[in-house]
């Protein structure tokens, strides 16, 4: 009797799954997978903003510079291990492809495990002109500027480097039958007296099929 019930249960489960499988409803989700991986960065106004913030907030402990390389000798003396007071640089891509525009921000955070809620102290724009191919090898010039154009630096070809990226192209592929579109992927390096940038950059998107919530348990 137990064997019969077990077999009957298996048949019922198989039938239910088959019936439900034919009712799956899928829809398309498009995700942006733009990404900036900042390996190292620094610029003069970021140093000034950080020093001003430290003095204003009376913060005199050591600081952990995650990917920020301070220019100021005063800040370099604070470049020690710290359980808090993390200084880092975050990067985002703007919509424009000409110029190819990257926004960088220096962020101060007292909680190293939650830098998304950190305080942005200063920002800068890095704009690449002529970035017309996947690896941006055709780039002609780079402009580094602040938001109001009061400080603008022009770098012609030979004053910056476009290299192969050191990181793989990242994709989420969160779903089924994902179609990944890779638009750009390259590494930008600039090493000048007033600023330093070393970052991997990618731009792209992906379309994935998601199962409708009504059949999520099928």
Secondary structure, 3 states (H helix, E strand, C coil): CHHHHHHHHHHHHHHHHHHHHCCCCEEEEEEECCEEEEEEEEEHHHHHHHHHHHHHCCCCCCEEECCECCCCHHHHCCECCCCCCEEEEEEEEEEEECCEEEEEEEEEECCCCCHHHCEEEEEEEEEEECCCCCCCCCCCEEEEECCCCCCEEEEECCCCEEECCCCCCCCCCCCEEEEEEEEEEEEEEEECCCEEEEEEEEEEEEEEEEECHHHCCC
